[in-house]
Amino acid sequence: MSESMEQELARLKAENEKLKAEKTKTKDMTFKVSQKGALSVYGMGRFPVTLYREQWERLLDKKDEILDFISANQAELKTKE
């Protein structure tokens, strides 16, 4: 491989790594109404989390209980970074 091709390959690899790093840093959550009228949340994982309005309301009503559960079970729960 010629030197210019090696330099180009190194440049592209560096650019690729930079884009991967930026993607993980700026992964904001976005919201969308699905075709069936549910609320989909994108950006939490590989697939969207989709629930109907009543389900989101029930879940959000339990916010304090969920946070307490997380605190009480921190040692067993894993984080995904």
QUIRA-V803339 format. One line per field, one symbol per residue. phi: phi as a letter, one per 30 degrees, with the letter a starting at -180 (. if undefined). burial: # if it has 24 or more other C-alpha atoms within 12 Angstrom, else .. Layout:
phi->???
burial->???
This chain:
phi->.ddddddddddddddddddddddddcdddbbadddcicccccjcadcdcbbdeddddddddcedddddddddcedcdcccc
burial->.......................................#.........#...............................
